[in-house]
């Protein structure tokens, strides 16, 4: 139960999917999509994942 709440809180699971079957169905990609560099790239703030990582390391994005 605590694991379900934590995964919902960090945004990996939706509130409507609070069952063990959904946790077992999670993939690595579900967690990697939560990374800041991925979000910066998907929002179009960087030209590539590498460029997003450079912007974050240079503190243009925090």
PDBQT receptor file of N, H, CA, C and O in Angstrom, charges set to zero:
ATOM      1  N   UNK A   1       0.828  -1.194   0.000  1.00  0.00    +0.000 N 
ATOM      2  CA  UNK A   1       0.000   0.000   0.000  1.00  0.00    +0.000 C 
ATOM      3  C   UNK A   1       0.872   1.258   0.000  1.00  0.00    +0.000 C 
ATOM      4  O   UNK A   1       0.576   2.221  -0.708  1.00  0.00    +0.000 OA
ATOM      5  N   UNK A   2       1.941   1.249   0.791  1.00  0.00    +0.000 N 
ATOM      6  H   UNK A   2       2.181   0.467   1.366  1.00  0.00    +0.000 HD
ATOM      7  CA  UNK A   2       2.847   2.392   0.836  1.00  0.00    +0.000 C 
ATOM      8  C   UNK A   2       3.556   2.566  -0.503  1.00  0.00    +0.000 C 
ATOM      9  O   UNK A   2       3.776   3.690  -0.953  1.00  0.00    +0.000 OA
ATOM     10  N   UNK A   3       3.912   1.454  -1.134  1.00  0.00    +0.000 N 
ATOM     11  H   UNK A   3       3.734   0.541  -0.767  1.00  0.00    +0.000 HD
ATOM     12  CA  UNK A   3       4.566   1.514  -2.440  1.00  0.00    +0.000 C 
ATOM     13  C   UNK A   3       3.635   2.128  -3.480  1.00  0.00    +0.000 C 
ATOM     14  O   UNK A   3       4.065   2.946  -4.293  1.00  0.00    +0.000 OA
ATOM     15  N   UNK A   4       2.377   1.740  -3.457  1.00  0.00    +0.000 N 
ATOM     16  H   UNK A   4       2.028   1.075  -2.797  1.00  0.00    +0.000 HD
ATOM     17  CA  UNK A   4       1.400   2.303  -4.393  1.00  0.00    +0.000 C 
ATOM     18  C   UNK A   4       1.284   3.810  -4.220  1.00  0.00    +0.000 C 
ATOM     19  O   UNK A   4       1.302   4.555  -5.200  1.00  0.00    +0.000 OA
ATOM     20  N   UNK A   5       1.166   4.258  -2.979  1.00  0.00    +0.000 N 
ATOM     21  H   UNK A   5       1.152   3.653  -2.183  1.00  0.00    +0.000 HD
ATOM     22  CA  UNK A   5       1.035   5.700  -2.718  1.00  0.00    +0.000 C 
ATOM     23  C   UNK A   5       2.284   6.457  -3.157  1.00  0.00    +0.000 C 
ATOM     24  O   UNK A   5       2.192   7.555  -3.706  1.00  0.00    +0.000 OA
ATOM     25  N   UNK A   6       3.444   5.868  -2.913  1.00  0.00    +0.000 N 
ATOM     26  H   UNK A   6       3.519   4.976  -2.466  1.00  0.00    +0.000 HD
ATOM     27  CA  UNK A   6       4.687   6.539  -3.292  1.00  0.00    +0.000 C 
ATOM     28  C   UNK A   6       4.810   6.664  -4.813  1.00  0.00    +0.000 C 
ATOM     29  O   UNK A   6       5.208   7.714  -5.318  1.00  0.00    +0.000 OA
ATOM     30  N   UNK A   7       4.473   5.610  -5.535  1.00  0.00    +0.000 N 
ATOM     31  H   UNK A   7       4.149   4.757  -5.125  1.00  0.00    +0.000 HD
ATOM     32  CA  UNK A   7       4.550   5.658  -6.992  1.00  0.00    +0.000 C 
ATOM     33  C   UNK A   7       3.564   6.662  -7.574  1.00  0.00    +0.000 C 
ATOM     34  O   UNK A   7       3.861   7.304  -8.581  1.00  0.00    +0.000 OA
ATOM     35  N   UNK A   8       2.406   6.806  -6.960  1.00  0.00    +0.000 N 
ATOM     36  H   UNK A   8       2.165   6.284  -6.141  1.00  0.00    +0.000 HD
ATOM     37  CA  UNK A   8       1.438   7.815  -7.398  1.00  0.00    +0.000 C 
ATOM     38  C   UNK A   8       1.987   9.204  -7.098  1.00  0.00    +0.000 C 
ATOM     39  O   UNK A   8       1.867  10.112  -7.921  1.00  0.00    +0.000 OA
ATOM     40  N   UNK A   9       2.586   9.372  -5.927  1.00  0.00    +0.000 N 
ATOM     41  H   UNK A   9       2.683   8.635  -5.258  1.00  0.00    +0.000 HD
ATOM     42  CA  UNK A   9       3.098  10.681  -5.527  1.00  0.00    +0.000 C 
ATOM     43  C   UNK A   9       4.227  11.164  -6.436  1.00  0.00    +0.000 C 
ATOM     44  O   UNK A   9       4.295  12.350  -6.759  1.00  0.00    +0.000 OA
ATOM     45  N   UNK A  10       5.112  10.260  -6.851  1.00  0.00    +0.000 N 
ATOM     46  H   UNK A  10       5.058   9.296  -6.589  1.00  0.00    +0.000 HD
ATOM     47  CA  UNK A  10       6.212  10.685  -7.718  1.00  0.00    +0.000 C 
ATOM     48  C   UNK A  10       5.813  10.721  -9.189  1.00  0.00    +0.000 C 
ATOM     49  O   UNK A  10       6.605  11.130 -10.037  1.00  0.00    +0.000 OA
ATOM     50  N   UNK A  11       4.587  10.294  -9.494  1.00  0.00    +0.000 N 
ATOM     51  H   UNK A  11       3.944   9.961  -8.805  1.00  0.00    +0.000 HD
ATOM     52  CA  UNK A  11       4.076  10.439 -10.850  1.00  0.00    +0.000 C 
ATOM     53  C   UNK A  11       4.312   9.268 -11.778  1.00  0.00    +0.000 C 
ATOM     54  O   UNK A  11       4.121   9.400 -12.987  1.00  0.00    +0.000 OA
ATOM     55  N   UNK A  12       4.719   8.132 -11.254  1.00  0.00    +0.000 N 
ATOM     56  H   UNK A  12       4.874   8.025 -10.272  1.00  0.00    +0.000 HD
ATOM     57  CA  UNK A  12       4.942   6.966 -12.104  1.00  0.00    +0.000 C 
ATOM     58  C   UNK A  12       3.632   6.243 -12.385  1.00  0.00    +0.000 C 
ATOM     59  O   UNK A  12       3.428   5.747 -13.493  1.00  0.00    +0.000 OA
ATOM     60  N   UNK A  13       2.748   6.175 -11.405  1.00  0.00    +0.000 N 
ATOM     61  H   UNK A  13       2.914   6.577 -10.505  1.00  0.00    +0.000 HD
ATOM     62  CA  UNK A  13       1.442   5.527 -11.550  1.00  0.00    +0.000 C 
ATOM     63  C   UNK A  13       0.330   6.566 -11.500  1.00  0.00    +0.000 C 
ATOM     64  O   UNK A  13       0.459   7.596 -10.840  1.00  0.00    +0.000 OA
ATOM     65  N   UNK A  14      -0.764   6.286 -12.205  1.00  0.00    +0.000 N 
ATOM     66  H   UNK A  14      -0.869   5.449 -12.742  1.00  0.00    +0.000 HD
ATOM     67  CA  UNK A  14      -1.958   7.128 -12.106  1.00  0.00    +0.000 C 
ATOM     68  C   UNK A  14      -2.774   6.692 -10.897  1.00  0.00    +0.000 C 
ATOM     69  O   UNK A  14      -2.668   5.554 -10.441  1.00  0.00    +0.000 OA
ATOM     70  N   UNK A  15      -3.586   7.605 -10.387  1.00  0.00    +0.000 N 
ATOM     71  H   UNK A  15      -3.672   8.529 -10.758  1.00  0.00    +0.000 HD
ATOM     72  CA  UNK A  15      -4.415   7.276  -9.216  1.00  0.00    +0.000 C 
ATOM     73  C   UNK A  15      -5.394   6.149  -9.503  1.00  0.00    +0.000 C 
ATOM     74  O   UNK A  15      -5.726   5.386  -8.596  1.00  0.00    +0.000 OA
ATOM     75  N   UNK A  16      -5.858   6.026 -10.723  1.00  0.00    +0.000 N 
ATOM     76  H   UNK A  16      -5.588   6.646 -11.459  1.00  0.00    +0.000 HD
ATOM     77  CA  UNK A  16      -6.815   4.986 -11.064  1.00  0.00    +0.000 C 
ATOM     78  C   UNK A  16      -6.193   3.610 -11.247  1.00  0.00    +0.000 C 
ATOM     79  O   UNK A  16      -6.906   2.618 -11.403  1.00  0.00    +0.000 OA
ATOM     80  N   UNK A  17      -4.878   3.547 -11.227  1.00  0.00    +0.000 N 
ATOM     81  H   UNK A  17      -4.299   4.353 -11.100  1.00  0.00    +0.000 HD
ATOM     82  CA  UNK A  17      -4.172   2.281 -11.460  1.00  0.00    +0.000 C 
ATOM     83  C   UNK A  17      -3.447   1.814 -10.204  1.00  0.00    +0.000 C 
ATOM     84  O   UNK A  17      -2.296   1.383 -10.277  1.00  0.00    +0.000 OA
ATOM     85  N   UNK A  18      -4.099   1.895  -9.073  1.00  0.00    +0.000 N 
ATOM     86  H   UNK A  18      -5.034   2.245  -9.014  1.00  0.00    +0.000 HD
ATOM     87  CA  UNK A  18      -3.454   1.538  -7.809  1.00  0.00    +0.000 C 
ATOM     88  C   UNK A  18      -3.670   0.060  -7.478  1.00  0.00    +0.000 C 
ATOM     89  O   UNK A  18      -4.311  -0.285  -6.485  1.00  0.00    +0.000 OA
ATOM     90  N   UNK A  19      -3.117  -0.804  -8.336  1.00  0.00    +0.000 N 
ATOM     91  H   UNK A  19      -2.596  -0.524  -9.142  1.00  0.00    +0.000 HD
ATOM     92  CA  UNK A  19      -3.179  -2.245  -8.107  1.00  0.00    +0.000 C 
ATOM     93  C   UNK A  19      -1.805  -2.841  -8.381  1.00  0.00    +0.000 C 
ATOM     94  O   UNK A  19      -1.010  -2.268  -9.126  1.00  0.00    +0.000 OA
ATOM     95  N   UNK A  20      -1.533  -3.973  -7.785  1.00  0.00    +0.000 N 
ATOM     96  H   UNK A  20      -2.179  -4.438  -7.179  1.00  0.00    +0.000 HD
ATOM     97  CA  UNK A  20      -0.238  -4.628  -7.928  1.00  0.00    +0.000 C 
ATOM     98  C   UNK A  20       0.066  -4.983  -9.379  1.00  0.00    +0.000 C 
ATOM     99  O   UNK A  20       1.224  -4.948  -9.793  1.00  0.00    +0.000 OA
ATOM    100  N   UNK A  21      -0.953  -5.322 -10.150  1.00  0.00    +0.000 N 
ATOM    101  H   UNK A  21      -1.895  -5.351  -9.814  1.00  0.00    +0.000 HD
ATOM    102  CA  UNK A  21      -0.739  -5.692 -11.551  1.00  0.00    +0.000 C 
ATOM    103  C   UNK A  21      -0.113  -4.545 -12.342  1.00  0.00    +0.000 C 
ATOM    104  O   UNK A  21       0.712  -4.780 -13.225  1.00  0.00    +0.000 OA
ATOM    105  N   UNK A  22      -0.494  -3.326 -12.037  1.00  0.00    +0.000 N 
ATOM    106  H   UNK A  22      -1.164  -3.136 -11.319  1.00  0.00    +0.000 HD
ATOM    107  CA  UNK A  22       0.067  -2.172 -12.742  1.00  0.00    +0.000 C 
ATOM    108  C   UNK A  22       1.528  -1.951 -12.353  1.00  0.00    +0.000 C 
ATOM    109  O   UNK A  22       2.338  -1.543 -13.185  1.00  0.00    +0.000 OA
ATOM    110  N   UNK A  23       1.867  -2.220 -11.092  1.00  0.00    +0.000 N 
ATOM    111  H   UNK A  23       1.209  -2.552 -10.416  1.00  0.00    +0.000 HD
ATOM    112  CA  UNK A  23       3.265  -2.086 -10.661  1.00  0.00    +0.000 C 
ATOM    113  C   UNK A  23       4.124  -3.118 -11.382  1.00  0.00    +0.000 C 
ATOM    114  O   UNK A  23       5.217  -2.800 -11.850  1.00  0.00    +0.000 OA
ATOM    115  N   UNK A  24       3.641  -4.331 -11.471  1.00  0.00    +0.000 N 
ATOM    116  H   UNK A  24       2.753  -4.589 -11.090  1.00  0.00    +0.000 HD
ATOM    117  CA  UNK A  24       4.400  -5.387 -12.140  1.00  0.00    +0.000 C 
ATOM    118  C   UNK A  24       4.536  -5.122 -13.635  1.00  0.00    +0.000 C 
ATOM    119  O   UNK A  24       5.445  -5.652 -14.273  1.00  0.00    +0.000 OA
ATOM    120  N   UNK A  25       3.659  -4.321 -14.195  1.00  0.00    +0.000 N 
ATOM    121  H   UNK A  25       2.920  -3.890 -13.676  1.00  0.00    +0.000 HD
ATOM    122  CA  UNK A  25       3.709  -3.995 -15.612  1.00  0.00    +0.000 C 
ATOM    123  C   UNK A  25       4.583  -2.797 -15.943  1.00  0.00    +0.000 C 
ATOM    124  O   UNK A  25       4.734  -2.455 -17.116  1.00  0.00    +0.000 OA
ATOM    125  N   UNK A  26       5.162  -2.152 -14.938  1.00  0.00    +0.000 N 
ATOM    126  H   UNK A  26       5.040  -2.430 -13.985  1.00  0.00    +0.000 HD
ATOM    127  CA  UNK A  26       6.018  -0.994 -15.191  1.00  0.00    +0.000 C 
ATOM    128  C   UNK A  26       7.290  -1.414 -15.908  1.00  0.00    +0.000 C 
ATOM    129  O   UNK A  26       7.822  -2.500 -15.677  1.00  0.00    +0.000 OA
ATOM    130  N   UNK A  27       7.768  -0.539 -16.782  1.00  0.00    +0.000 N 
ATOM    131  H   UNK A  27       7.336   0.343 -16.970  1.00  0.00    +0.000 HD
ATOM    132  CA  UNK A  27       8.993  -0.792 -17.524  1.00  0.00    +0.000 C 
ATOM    133  C   UNK A  27      10.029   0.264 -17.139  1.00  0.00    +0.000 C 
ATOM    134  O   UNK A  27       9.700   1.275 -16.519  1.00  0.00    +0.000 OA
ATOM    135  N   UNK A  28      11.261   0.018 -17.508  1.00  0.00    +0.000 N 
ATOM    136  H   UNK A  28      11.528  -0.804 -18.011  1.00  0.00    +0.000 HD
ATOM    137  CA  UNK A  28      12.340   0.963 -17.235  1.00  0.00    +0.000 C 
ATOM    138  C   UNK A  28      12.023   2.306 -17.880  1.00  0.00    +0.000 C 
ATOM    139  O   UNK A  28      12.326   3.356 -17.314  1.00  0.00    +0.000 OA
ATOM    140  N   UNK A  29      11.419   2.275 -19.055  1.00  0.00    +0.000 N 
ATOM    141  H   UNK A  29      11.173   1.422 -19.515  1.00  0.00    +0.000 HD
ATOM    142  CA  UNK A  29      11.091   3.508 -19.773  1.00  0.00    +0.000 C 
ATOM    143  C   UNK A  29      10.153   4.402 -18.971  1.00  0.00    +0.000 C 
ATOM    144  O   UNK A  29      10.222   5.627 -19.075  1.00  0.00    +0.000 OA
ATOM    145  N   UNK A  30       9.280   3.799 -18.174  1.00  0.00    +0.000 N 
ATOM    146  H   UNK A  30       9.224   2.804 -18.090  1.00  0.00    +0.000 HD
ATOM    147  CA  UNK A  30       8.354   4.583 -17.356  1.00  0.00    +0.000 C 
ATOM    148  C   UNK A  30       9.107   5.447 -16.350  1.00  0.00    +0.000 C 
ATOM    149  O   UNK A  30       8.682   6.559 -16.038  1.00  0.00    +0.000 OA
ATOM    150  N   UNK A  31      10.218   4.934 -15.848  1.00  0.00    +0.000 N 
ATOM    151  H   UNK A  31      10.563   4.031 -16.102  1.00  0.00    +0.000 HD
ATOM    152  CA  UNK A  31      11.018   5.700 -14.895  1.00  0.00    +0.000 C 
ATOM    153  C   UNK A  31      11.937   6.688 -15.611  1.00  0.00    +0.000 C 
ATOM    154  O   UNK A  31      12.150   7.800 -15.127  1.00  0.00    +0.000 OA
ATOM    155  N   UNK A  32      12.479   6.290 -16.754  1.00  0.00    +0.000 N 
ATOM    156  H   UNK A  32      12.306   5.387 -17.148  1.00  0.00    +0.000 HD
ATOM    157  CA  UNK A  32      13.390   7.169 -17.485  1.00  0.00    +0.000 C 
ATOM    158  C   UNK A  32      12.670   8.397 -18.034  1.00  0.00    +0.000 C 
ATOM    159  O   UNK A  32      13.285   9.451 -18.195  1.00  0.00    +0.000 OA
ATOM    160  N   UNK A  33      11.381   8.274 -18.321  1.00  0.00    +0.000 N 
ATOM    161  H   UNK A  33      10.882   7.418 -18.190  1.00  0.00    +0.000 HD
ATOM    162  CA  UNK A  33      10.607   9.416 -18.810  1.00  0.00    +0.000 C 
ATOM    163  C   UNK A  33      10.486  10.511 -17.757  1.00  0.00    +0.000 C 
ATOM    164  O   UNK A  33      10.160  11.651 -18.090  1.00  0.00    +0.000 OA
ATOM    165  N   UNK A  34      10.740  10.187 -16.504  1.00  0.00    +0.000 N 
ATOM    166  H   UNK A  34      11.004   9.262 -16.233  1.00  0.00    +0.000 HD
ATOM    167  CA  UNK A  34      10.617  11.152 -15.414  1.00  0.00    +0.000 C 
ATOM    168  C   UNK A  34      11.877  11.992 -15.245  1.00  0.00    +0.000 C 
ATOM    169  O   UNK A  34      11.864  12.955 -14.478  1.00  0.00    +0.000 OA
ATOM    170  N   UNK A  35      12.957  11.659 -15.932  1.00  0.00    +0.000 N 
ATOM    171  H   UNK A  35      12.967  10.876 -16.555  1.00  0.00    +0.000 HD
ATOM    172  CA  UNK A  35      14.216  12.380 -15.763  1.00  0.00    +0.000 C 
ATOM    173  C   UNK A  35      14.098  13.796 -16.323  1.00  0.00    +0.000 C 
ATOM    174  O   UNK A  35      13.405  14.030 -17.314  1.00  0.00    +0.000 OA
ATOM    175  N   UNK A  36      14.779  14.726 -15.680  1.00  0.00    +0.000 N 
ATOM    176  H   UNK A  36      15.342  14.536 -14.876  1.00  0.00    +0.000 HD
ATOM    177  CA  UNK A  36      14.709  16.132 -16.077  1.00  0.00    +0.000 C 
ATOM    178  C   UNK A  36      15.188  16.326 -17.506  1.00  0.00    +0.000 C 
ATOM    179  O   UNK A  36      14.570  17.070 -18.267  1.00  0.00    +0.000 OA
ATOM    180  N   UNK A  37      16.281  15.667 -17.885  1.00  0.00    +0.000 N 
ATOM    181  H   UNK A  37      16.784  15.062 -17.267  1.00  0.00    +0.000 HD
ATOM    182  CA  UNK A  37      16.795  15.872 -19.236  1.00  0.00    +0.000 C 
ATOM    183  C   UNK A  37      15.805  15.390 -20.290  1.00  0.00    +0.000 C 
ATOM    184  O   UNK A  37      15.735  15.977 -21.370  1.00  0.00    +0.000 OA
ATOM    185  N   UNK A  38      15.054  14.360 -20.015  1.00  0.00    +0.000 N 
ATOM    186  H   UNK A  38      15.111  13.883 -19.138  1.00  0.00    +0.000 HD
ATOM    187  CA  UNK A  38      14.038  13.884 -20.953  1.00  0.00    +0.000 C 
ATOM    188  C   UNK A  38      12.905  14.889 -21.062  1.00  0.00    +0.000 C 
ATOM    189  O   UNK A  38      12.419  15.157 -22.160  1.00  0.00    +0.000 OA
ATOM    190  N   UNK A  39      12.481  15.445 -19.942  1.00  0.00    +0.000 N 
ATOM    191  H   UNK A  39      12.876  15.227 -19.050  1.00  0.00    +0.000 HD
ATOM    192  CA  UNK A  39      11.398  16.434 -19.947  1.00  0.00    +0.000 C 
ATOM    193  C   UNK A  39      11.821  17.702 -20.690  1.00  0.00    +0.000 C 
ATOM    194  O   UNK A  39      11.028  18.268 -21.442  1.00  0.00    +0.000 OA
ATOM    195  N   UNK A  40      13.054  18.150 -20.487  1.00  0.00    +0.000 N 
ATOM    196  H   UNK A  40      13.698  17.691 -19.876  1.00  0.00    +0.000 HD
ATOM    197  CA  UNK A  40      13.558  19.351 -21.168  1.00  0.00    +0.000 C 
ATOM    198  C   UNK A  40      13.564  19.125 -22.680  1.00  0.00    +0.000 C 
ATOM    199  O   UNK A  40      13.169  20.005 -23.444  1.00  0.00    +0.000 OA
ATOM    200  N   UNK A  41      14.010  17.951 -23.106  1.00  0.00    +0.000 N 
ATOM    201  H   UNK A  41      14.331  17.236 -22.485  1.00  0.00    +0.000 HD
ATOM    202  CA  UNK A  41      14.039  17.637 -24.533  1.00  0.00    +0.000 C 
ATOM    203  C   UNK A  41      12.629  17.549 -25.113  1.00  0.00    +0.000 C 
ATOM    204  O   UNK A  41      12.374  18.092 -26.188  1.00  0.00    +0.000 OA
ATOM    205  N   UNK A  42      11.718  16.880 -24.426  1.00  0.00    +0.000 N 
ATOM    206  H   UNK A  42      11.925  16.439 -23.552  1.00  0.00    +0.000 HD
ATOM    207  CA  UNK A  42      10.349  16.712 -24.935  1.00  0.00    +0.000 C 
ATOM    208  C   UNK A  42       9.588  18.028 -24.986  1.00  0.00    +0.000 C 
ATOM    209  O   UNK A  42       8.693  18.190 -25.816  1.00  0.00    +0.000 OA
ATOM    210  N   UNK A  43       9.931  18.975 -24.110  1.00  0.00    +0.000 N 
ATOM    211  H   UNK A  43      10.658  18.844 -23.436  1.00  0.00    +0.000 HD
ATOM    212  CA  UNK A  43       9.286  20.287 -24.140  1.00  0.00    +0.000 C 
ATOM    213  C   UNK A  43       9.854  21.182 -25.241  1.00  0.00    +0.000 C 
ATOM    214  O   UNK A  43       9.330  22.267 -25.493  1.00  0.00    +0.000 OA
ATOM    215  N   UNK A  44      10.921  20.730 -25.895  1.00  0.00    +0.000 N 
ATOM    216  H   UNK A  44      11.347  19.849 -25.691  1.00  0.00    +0.000 HD
ATOM    217  CA  UNK A  44      11.507  21.496 -26.984  1.00  0.00    +0.000 C 
ATOM    218  C   UNK A  44      12.478  22.566 -26.533  1.00  0.00    +0.000 C 
ATOM    219  O   UNK A  44      12.830  23.449 -27.315  1.00  0.00    +0.000 OA
ATOM    220  N   UNK A  45      12.916  22.504 -25.295  1.00  0.00    +0.000 N 
ATOM    221  H   UNK A  45      12.630  21.786 -24.660  1.00  0.00    +0.000 HD
ATOM    222  CA  UNK A  45      13.870  23.486 -24.791  1.00  0.00    +0.000 C 
ATOM    223  C   UNK A  45      15.298  23.158 -25.208  1.00  0.00    +0.000 C 
ATOM    224  O   UNK A  45      16.186  24.003 -25.107  1.00  0.00    +0.000 OA
ATOM    225  N   UNK A  46      15.520  21.933 -25.675  1.00  0.00    +0.000 N 
ATOM    226  H   UNK A  46      14.798  21.246 -25.757  1.00  0.00    +0.000 HD
ATOM    227  CA  UNK A  46      16.841  21.501 -26.119  1.00  0.00    +0.000 C 
ATOM    228  C   UNK A  46      16.693  20.753 -27.438  1.00  0.00    +0.000 C 
ATOM    229  O   UNK A  46      15.644  20.181 -27.733  1.00  0.00    +0.000 OA
ATOM    230  N   UNK A  47      17.766  20.770 -28.224  1.00  0.00    +0.000 N 
ATOM    231  H   UNK A  47      18.619  21.235 -27.984  1.00  0.00    +0.000 HD
ATOM    232  CA  UNK A  47      17.731  20.123 -29.538  1.00  0.00    +0.000 C 
ATOM    233  C   UNK A  47      17.896  18.611 -29.448  1.00  0.00    +0.000 C 
ATOM    234  O   UNK A  47      17.464  17.883 -30.343  1.00  0.00    +0.000 OA
ATOM    235  N   UNK A  48      18.516  18.138 -28.379  1.00  0.00    +0.000 N 
ATOM    236  H   UNK A  48      18.868  18.729 -27.653  1.00  0.00    +0.000 HD
ATOM    237  CA  UNK A  48      18.730  16.704 -28.196  1.00  0.00    +0.000 C 
ATOM    238  C   UNK A  48      18.802  16.401 -26.703  1.00  0.00    +0.000 C 
ATOM    239  O   UNK A  48      18.823  17.308 -25.870  1.00  0.00    +0.000 OA
ATOM    240  N   UNK A  49      18.840  15.106 -26.382  1.00  0.00    +0.000 N 
ATOM    241  H   UNK A  49      18.823  14.370 -27.058  1.00  0.00    +0.000 HD
ATOM    242  CA  UNK A  49      18.985  14.705 -24.983  1.00  0.00    +0.000 C 
ATOM    243  C   UNK A  49      20.334  15.192 -24.456  1.00  0.00    +0.000 C 
ATOM    244  O   UNK A  49      20.433  15.673 -23.327  1.00  0.00    +0.000 OA
ATOM    245  N   UNK A  50      21.371  15.062 -25.288  1.00  0.00    +0.000 N 
ATOM    246  H   UNK A  50      21.290  14.672 -26.205  1.00  0.00    +0.000 HD
ATOM    247  CA  UNK A  50      22.699  15.527 -24.866  1.00  0.00    +0.000 C 
ATOM    248  C   UNK A  50      22.681  17.030 -24.600  1.00  0.00    +0.000 C 
ATOM    249  O   UNK A  50      23.243  17.490 -23.605  1.00  0.00    +0.000 OA
ATOM    250  N   UNK A  51      22.045  17.790 -25.474  1.00  0.00    +0.000 N 
ATOM    251  H   UNK A  51      21.589  17.416 -26.282  1.00  0.00    +0.000 HD
ATOM    252  CA  UNK A  51      21.959  19.236 -25.294  1.00  0.00    +0.000 C 
ATOM    253  C   UNK A  51      21.200  19.570 -24.009  1.00  0.00    +0.000 C 
ATOM    254  O   UNK A  51      21.566  20.505 -23.296  1.00  0.00    +0.000 OA
ATOM    255  N   UNK A  52      20.163  18.821 -23.718  1.00  0.00    +0.000 N 
ATOM    256  H   UNK A  52      19.866  18.062 -24.297  1.00  0.00    +0.000 HD
ATOM    257  CA  UNK A  52      19.407  19.034 -22.476  1.00  0.00    +0.000 C 
ATOM    258  C   UNK A  52      20.294  18.798 -21.261  1.00  0.00    +0.000 C 
ATOM    259  O   UNK A  52      20.249  19.563 -20.298  1.00  0.00    +0.000 OA
ATOM    260  N   UNK A  53      21.104  17.733 -21.306  1.00  0.00    +0.000 N 
ATOM    261  H   UNK A  53      21.141  17.112 -22.088  1.00  0.00    +0.000 HD
ATOM    262  CA  UNK A  53      22.006  17.435 -20.196  1.00  0.00    +0.000 C 
ATOM    263  C   UNK A  53      23.036  18.549 -20.015  1.00  0.00    +0.000 C 
ATOM    264  O   UNK A  53      23.373  18.906 -18.886  1.00  0.00    +0.000 OA
ATOM    265  N   UNK A  54      23.535  19.097 -21.122  1.00  0.00    +0.000 N 
ATOM    266  H   UNK A  54      23.261  18.807 -22.039  1.00  0.00    +0.000 HD
ATOM    267  CA  UNK A  54      24.499  20.201 -21.053  1.00  0.00    +0.000 C 
ATOM    268  C   UNK A  54      23.849  21.434 -20.431  1.00  0.00    +0.000 C 
ATOM    269  O   UNK A  54      24.455  22.087 -19.581  1.00  0.00    +0.000 OA
ATOM    270  N   UNK A  55      22.628  21.759 -20.843  1.00  0.00    +0.000 N 
ATOM    271  H   UNK A  55      22.136  21.229 -21.534  1.00  0.00    +0.000 HD
ATOM    272  CA  UNK A  55      21.928  22.913 -20.277  1.00  0.00    +0.000 C 
ATOM    273  C   UNK A  55      21.719  22.753 -18.776  1.00  0.00    +0.000 C 
ATOM    274  O   UNK A  55      21.835  23.720 -18.023  1.00  0.00    +0.000 OA
ATOM    275  N   UNK A  56      21.412  21.543 -18.343  1.00  0.00    +0.000 N 
ATOM    276  H   UNK A  56      21.317  20.757 -18.954  1.00  0.00    +0.000 HD
ATOM    277  CA  UNK A  56      21.198  21.290 -16.915  1.00  0.00    +0.000 C 
ATOM    278  C   UNK A  56      22.518  21.397 -16.161  1.00  0.00    +0.000 C 
ATOM    279  O   UNK A  56      22.572  22.002 -15.091  1.00  0.00    +0.000 OA
ATOM    280  N   UNK A  57      23.591  20.809 -16.714  1.00  0.00    +0.000 N 
ATOM    281  H   UNK A  57      23.547  20.318 -17.584  1.00  0.00    +0.000 HD
ATOM    282  CA  UNK A  57      24.894  20.857 -16.033  1.00  0.00    +0.000 C 
ATOM    283  C   UNK A  57      25.423  22.288 -15.940  1.00  0.00    +0.000 C 
ATOM    284  O   UNK A  57      26.086  22.641 -14.965  1.00  0.00    +0.000 OA
ATOM    285  N   UNK A  58      25.135  23.110 -16.944  1.00  0.00    +0.000 N 
ATOM    286  H   UNK A  58      24.596  22.823 -17.736  1.00  0.00    +0.000 HD
ATOM    287  CA  UNK A  58      25.595  24.499 -16.936  1.00  0.00    +0.000 C 
ATOM    288  C   UNK A  58      24.657  25.409 -16.149  1.00  0.00    +0.000 C 
ATOM    289  O   UNK A  58      24.846  26.624 -16.108  1.00  0.00    +0.000 OA
ATOM    290  N   UNK A  59      23.648  24.810 -15.526  1.00  0.00    +0.000 N 
ATOM    291  H   UNK A  59      23.494  23.822 -15.560  1.00  0.00    +0.000 HD
ATOM    292  CA  UNK A  59      22.697  25.503 -14.659  1.00  0.00    +0.000 C 
ATOM    293  C   UNK A  59      21.836  26.541 -15.383  1.00  0.00    +0.000 C 
ATOM    294  O   UNK A  59      21.387  27.514 -14.777  1.00  0.00    +0.000 OA
ATOM    295  N   UNK A  60      21.611  26.327 -16.683  1.00  0.00    +0.000 N 
ATOM    296  H   UNK A  60      21.975  25.537 -17.175  1.00  0.00    +0.000 HD
ATOM    297  CA  UNK A  60      20.645  27.163 -17.389  1.00  0.00    +0.000 C 
ATOM    298  C   UNK A  60      19.232  26.718 -17.023  1.00  0.00    +0.000 C 
ATOM    299  O   UNK A  60      18.280  27.496 -17.078  1.00  0.00    +0.000 OA
ATOM    300  N   UNK A  61      19.124  25.444 -16.647  1.00  0.00    +0.000 N 
ATOM    301  H   UNK A  61      19.898  24.812 -16.603  1.00  0.00    +0.000 HD
ATOM    302  CA  UNK A  61      17.850  24.864 -16.212  1.00  0.00    +0.000 C 
ATOM    303  C   UNK A  61      18.101  24.193 -14.880  1.00  0.00    +0.000 C 
ATOM    304  O   UNK A  61      19.058  23.435 -14.726  1.00  0.00    +0.000 OA
ATOM    305  N   UNK A  62      17.229  24.477 -13.903  1.00  0.00    +0.000 N 
ATOM    306  H   UNK A  62      16.451  25.093 -14.028  1.00  0.00    +0.000 HD
ATOM    307  CA  UNK A  62      17.399  23.878 -12.573  1.00  0.00    +0.000 C 
ATOM    308  C   UNK A  62      16.216  23.049 -12.213  1.00  0.00    +0.000 C 
ATOM    309  O   UNK A  62      16.178  22.465 -11.130  1.00  0.00    +0.000 OA
TER     310      UNK A  62
